Amino acid sequence: MKKIIFTLVMMISAFMPAMAQETVKTLYDQEPKEVTWATPLYIPAENFATDVNVGNYIYITFSETTDVIEIKANGTWLPGSRFTSLGDNTTDYKAYITADMLKALKEYGLEICGAKFTVTGVSICNDGFQMPEGAIWGGYFWVDSWNTLEIFKTAFDNYEGQRYMDIYLSEDTGDYDGYFLKVLTKWEPETVWANNDQIVHTPRVATVDLKDIKVKESLAEVNTLMIQGNKESGNPFNITAVVLRNENDATVIDNIFVGETDADTNIYNLQGIRVATGLSVDEAKKCLPAGLYIANGKKFLIK
């Protein structure tokens, strides 16, 4: 009975829509703090020991901003953080917490530094975001006209030779798979991991084959991995996660079927998150919300 209840809870939570922002823990609410490269704001590691989970996000508010912000641990970029230029009059900043980021926060704490800005508050918040298993970055990065997501290379510190890198996309793309993506480390041809035509595109996931990429060596002389995107003739969309996986792990397959099968299996949503175990497709149709799911390497539709 406990196993059944746990499975149902996991299924329900995986399909909950994004909630309004909920403050999980307040980390800094003192006098506004002017931050520069020389005068960072430090949040001790003990603040992350409890009540902070993968999929929560670090939420920083400002009264004044100018340029670059970086969040670090032990003097280097937090795994799963990205290069961000605040510009003038930015009100807040979010960094969604990956598994590697949480581990670093619990060990070293959080350092907030940058060109020059004034921090008015720091907290841990939750909005229902589901961080996929194997994610090295997660959140919302808007792609409209040639935008570039720059993920600090510390995201790959624990890279163990995974074969594929999946780039998750929001539902804004609809059924369109003609968007543009390119993965590289510098704006030079020899540093390209994958041109657009080397990436396998589906409406929700773009997959880069890392088989012939020397990942660690390629990142040695740079700070970030860059994912350049453009909507092309489709709608603007968000990149929502970057996931490393091995060949036998779940991914999105283009075949859609609506027939039934008696075989018990694992059921995944389109973000690659397992939402049910030991159910047939027929059983899943009776207890899961309407939508597209994946079982046995194929999509199936629940109406």
Number of C-alpha atoms within 10 A of each C-alpha: 6 7 8 9 10 10 15 17 13 13 22 14 12 18 16 12 11 11 10 10 11 12 14 15 17 14 18 17 12 10 10 16 18 18 19 17 14 10 14 19 20 16 18 16 15 12 17 22 15 9 10 20 18 19 22 26 25 21 19 19 18 19 16 18 24 16 14 17 23 20 23 22 21 13 10 12 23 28 28 26 27 24 19 16 15 20 13 11 12 16 14 16 15 17 23 26 28 29 19 21 24 23 17 20 25 18 16 18 21 25 21 20 21 22 16 20 25 17 24 19 19 22 17 24 23 23 15 18 20 23 24 23 16 20 23 28 29 26 23 17 16 18 22 16 13 14 16 19 20 19 23 23 25 22 23 18 11 11 12 12 15 16 16 18 21 25 24 25 24 19 14 14 19 12 11 16 17 16 22 21 24 19 22 21 22 17 9 8 10 9 13 16 23 18 15 17 10 14 20 13 21 19 20 22 25 23 21 22 17 16 11 8 14 11 17 15 9 17 19 11 10 12 16 21 24 23 21 19 24 21 20 15 10 17 15 17 21 18 22 24 26 25 21 24 18 14 10 7 10 21 22 24 15 12 10 14 12 13 9 13 13 10 13 16 16 18 26 24 21 21 24 21 19 20 22 22 16 13 18 18 25 16 14 22 18 10 14 18 14 12 13 16 25 28 23 15 15 14 20 21 15 16 10
